[in-house]
């Protein structure tokens, strides 16, 4: 259904100066929201952890894997429970529409991987059907495993979708965060995923507990096909990002002058 603008109570049309004044007024609130979001992420990094002492097994493309193996050698793991199984509307051609929308908006996973973080989807559907679904929908890059035990029931995602976050310290695994309901609708962006992990974005500006890994802001960013584990930041990008940050800081300081 298309609604004509003449049927809508739209805002007033104003001059460029008045529009910019309104934007600046709203920007004050938006900046406050950004700072509040950063503070909330800092508090999230200080949440207590819950030890995961039970053993969980999943079925993957290459056979059975443990929860520890889902980390794929990294320290952080984000697990989204997607509903794709018999009884879900659309089966077997489609997964749940909401879960499918989440899958459609996932950013390139190499950026999460570069921050020692793995993202996987898990469902009750068999691997053969999951492989077909991924191919039909263009989700080949999303690691997607089959739940074989009580993982979904034990972690609050047996009836509805949800995102669990885990941290691996050697052989020990901890549950660090859980997000569901409307909280899931914002996910898909690299930054939103990193903000729910225990290590965060791992940049120097963040308020993180002592000893947490942090690197200079912007410097670790890369093209998604160019990340190399352990490689130093590209020198040219360091120069560009440093110059850009300096110009941004100077402009912000000038705006604050009376």
C-alpha positions as CSV (number, residue, x, y, z in Angstrom):
1,X,0.0,0.0,0.0
2,X,1.3,3.4,-1.0
3,X,0.4,6.5,1.1
4,X,0.3,9.8,-0.6
5,X,2.3,12.6,1.1
6,X,-0.8,14.7,1.0
7,X,-2.4,12.3,3.5
8,X,0.6,12.6,5.9
9,X,1.1,15.2,8.5
10,X,4.7,16.0,7.5
11,X,7.1,18.4,9.2
12,X,7.4,22.0,8.0
13,X,9.5,23.0,5.1
14,X,12.1,25.6,6.1
15,X,15.2,27.5,4.8
16,X,18.6,25.9,4.7
17,X,19.7,27.9,7.8
18,X,16.7,26.8,9.8
19,X,17.2,23.2,8.6
20,X,20.9,23.3,9.8
21,X,19.9,24.8,13.1
22,X,17.4,22.0,13.6
23,X,20.0,19.4,12.7
24,X,22.5,20.8,15.2
25,X,19.9,20.8,17.9
26,X,19.1,17.2,17.3
27,X,22.8,16.4,17.0
28,X,23.3,17.3,20.7
29,X,20.9,14.5,21.6
30,X,22.4,12.1,19.1
31,X,25.9,12.7,20.5
32,X,24.5,12.1,24.0
33,X,23.0,8.8,22.9
34,X,26.3,7.7,21.3
35,X,28.1,8.4,24.6
36,X,25.5,6.5,26.5
37,X,25.8,3.6,24.2
38,X,29.6,3.6,24.7
39,X,29.1,3.7,28.4
40,X,26.6,0.8,28.3
41,X,29.1,-1.2,26.2
42,X,31.8,-0.5,28.9
43,X,29.5,-1.7,31.6
44,X,28.7,-4.8,29.5
45,X,32.4,-5.6,29.4
46,X,32.4,-5.7,33.2
47,X,29.5,-8.1,33.5
48,X,30.2,-11.3,35.4
49,X,30.9,-14.4,33.4
50,X,29.1,-17.8,33.7
51,X,31.2,-20.9,33.4
52,X,30.0,-23.4,30.8
53,X,30.7,-26.8,32.3
54,X,28.4,-29.0,30.2
55,X,29.5,-30.5,26.9
56,X,27.6,-29.5,23.8
57,X,27.8,-31.1,20.3
58,X,26.8,-29.7,17.0
59,X,26.6,-31.1,13.5
60,X,28.6,-29.2,10.9
61,X,29.4,-29.7,7.2
62,X,32.4,-31.9,8.2
63,X,30.7,-33.8,11.0
64,X,30.3,-33.4,14.7
65,X,32.0,-30.4,16.5
66,X,32.0,-29.2,20.1
67,X,31.1,-25.8,21.4
68,X,34.9,-25.1,21.8
69,X,35.4,-26.0,18.1
70,X,32.8,-23.4,17.1
71,X,35.3,-20.7,18.2
72,X,37.4,-21.7,15.2
73,X,40.6,-21.0,17.2
74,X,39.5,-17.5,18.3
75,X,38.8,-16.2,21.8
76,X,35.2,-14.9,21.3
77,X,32.2,-16.6,19.9
78,X,28.8,-15.1,19.0
79,X,26.0,-17.7,18.5
80,X,22.7,-16.7,16.8
81,X,19.9,-19.2,17.2
82,X,18.0,-19.1,13.9
83,X,14.7,-21.0,13.4
84,X,15.1,-23.3,10.4
85,X,13.6,-26.6,11.1
86,X,10.4,-28.7,10.5
87,X,7.4,-26.8,11.7
88,X,8.8,-23.3,10.9
89,X,6.7,-21.4,8.3
90,X,8.5,-21.7,4.9
91,X,10.3,-25.0,5.7
92,X,12.3,-26.3,3.9
93,X,12.6,-23.6,1.3
94,X,13.0,-20.8,3.8
95,X,13.9,-20.1,7.4
96,X,11.9,-17.9,9.8
97,X,11.3,-14.5,8.1
98,X,12.8,-12.6,11.0
99,X,15.8,-14.9,11.3
100,X,16.3,-14.6,7.5
101,X,16.3,-10.8,7.7
102,X,19.0,-11.1,10.4
103,X,21.1,-13.3,8.0
104,X,20.5,-10.9,5.1
105,X,22.1,-8.0,6.9
106,X,25.3,-9.7,8.3
107,X,28.4,-7.7,7.5
108,X,31.5,-9.4,6.1
109,X,32.7,-11.7,8.8
110,X,36.4,-11.0,8.1
111,X,36.2,-7.8,10.2
112,X,34.9,-9.7,13.2
113,X,37.5,-12.4,12.7
114,X,40.2,-9.7,12.7
115,X,39.1,-8.9,16.2
116,X,39.5,-12.5,17.4
117,X,35.7,-13.1,17.1
118,X,33.7,-15.8,15.4
119,X,30.0,-15.5,14.5
120,X,27.9,-18.7,13.8
121,X,24.3,-19.5,13.3
122,X,22.7,-22.7,14.9
123,X,19.4,-24.3,14.1
124,X,17.6,-27.6,14.5
125,X,17.5,-28.2,10.8
126,X,19.7,-30.9,9.3
127,X,22.9,-30.0,7.5
128,X,21.7,-31.0,4.1
129,X,18.8,-28.6,4.2
130,X,21.0,-25.8,5.8
131,X,23.4,-26.2,2.9
132,X,20.6,-25.8,0.4
133,X,19.1,-22.8,2.2
134,X,22.5,-21.0,2.3
135,X,23.0,-21.6,-1.4
136,X,19.5,-20.4,-2.3
137,X,19.7,-17.3,-0.1
138,X,23.3,-16.3,-0.7
139,X,24.4,-17.0,2.9
140,X,27.4,-19.3,2.0
141,X,29.8,-17.3,4.2
142,X,27.8,-17.7,7.4
143,X,29.0,-20.8,9.4
144,X,25.8,-22.6,10.3
145,X,25.5,-25.7,12.5
146,X,22.8,-28.1,13.7
147,X,21.9,-28.3,17.3
148,X,21.9,-31.9,18.6
149,X,21.3,-31.6,22.3
150,X,20.0,-29.1,24.9
151,X,22.1,-26.1,23.9
152,X,19.0,-24.1,22.8
153,X,17.1,-24.9,26.0
154,X,20.0,-24.3,28.3
155,X,20.8,-20.9,26.8
156,X,17.3,-19.4,26.4
157,X,16.7,-19.9,22.7
158,X,14.5,-23.0,22.5
159,X,11.4,-21.0,21.6
160,X,12.5,-17.7,20.3
161,X,15.6,-16.3,18.6
162,X,18.5,-14.9,20.6
163,X,22.2,-14.2,20.5
164,X,24.6,-15.7,23.0
165,X,28.2,-14.5,23.5
166,X,31.0,-16.8,24.8
167,X,34.6,-16.3,25.7
168,X,37.3,-19.0,25.6
169,X,40.2,-19.0,28.0
170,X,42.3,-22.1,27.1
171,X,40.0,-25.0,27.6
172,X,37.5,-23.1,29.7
173,X,34.4,-21.5,28.1
174,X,32.3,-18.7,29.7
175,X,28.9,-17.3,28.8
176,X,29.4,-13.5,28.9
177,X,26.2,-12.0,27.4
178,X,22.8,-12.7,26.0
179,X,20.6,-10.6,23.7
180,X,17.1,-11.3,22.4
181,X,13.7,-9.8,21.4
182,X,14.1,-6.3,19.9
183,X,17.7,-6.3,20.8
184,X,18.4,-8.6,17.9
185,X,17.0,-6.3,15.3
186,X,20.0,-4.0,15.4
187,X,22.5,-6.8,14.9
188,X,24.4,-7.5,11.6
189,X,26.7,-4.5,11.8
190,X,30.4,-5.3,12.8
191,X,30.4,-2.6,15.5
192,X,27.2,-3.7,17.1
193,X,28.5,-7.3,17.3
194,X,31.8,-6.2,18.8
195,X,30.0,-4.0,21.3
196,X,28.3,-7.1,22.9
197,X,31.5,-9.0,23.2
198,X,33.6,-9.1,26.4
199,X,36.6,-7.5,24.7
200,X,34.6,-4.9,22.7
201,X,36.1,-3.2,19.7
202,X,39.5,-3.4,21.3
203,X,40.4,0.2,20.4
204,X,42.3,2.6,22.7
205,X,39.5,5.0,23.2
206,X,37.3,2.4,24.8
207,X,36.8,2.2,28.6
208,X,37.8,-1.4,29.2
209,X,39.1,-3.2,32.2
210,X,42.9,-3.2,32.8
211,X,44.9,-5.5,30.6
212,X,42.3,-5.9,27.9
213,X,43.7,-5.9,24.3
214,X,43.5,-2.5,22.6
215,X,45.0,-1.1,19.5
216,X,45.1,2.4,18.0
217,X,41.7,3.5,16.6
218,X,41.1,2.9,12.9
219,X,44.6,1.4,12.4
220,X,43.5,-2.3,12.3
221,X,40.8,-1.6,9.6
222,X,41.4,-3.3,6.3
223,X,39.8,-4.5,3.1
224,X,38.0,-7.7,3.8
225,X,40.2,-9.7,1.5
226,X,43.5,-8.3,2.9
227,X,43.6,-9.3,6.6
228,X,46.7,-11.2,7.5
229,X,47.0,-12.6,11.1
230,X,49.8,-10.9,13.0
231,X,50.6,-8.4,10.3
232,X,51.3,-4.8,11.3
233,X,48.9,-2.0,10.2
234,X,49.4,-0.8,6.7
235,X,51.7,2.3,6.8
236,X,49.8,4.2,4.2
237,X,46.5,3.6,5.9
238,X,48.0,4.7,9.2
239,X,49.0,8.0,7.6
240,X,45.6,8.5,6.0
241,X,43.6,7.6,9.2
242,X,45.9,9.7,11.4
243,X,45.4,12.8,9.2
244,X,41.7,12.2,9.0
245,X,41.4,11.9,12.8
246,X,43.5,15.0,13.3
247,X,41.2,17.0,10.9
248,X,38.1,15.7,12.6
249,X,39.4,16.6,16.1
250,X,40.3,20.1,15.0
251,X,37.0,20.7,13.4
252,X,35.2,19.5,16.5
253,X,37.3,21.8,18.7
254,X,36.5,24.7,16.4
255,X,32.8,24.0,16.6
256,X,32.9,24.1,20.4
257,X,34.5,27.5,20.6
258,X,32.1,30.4,21.5
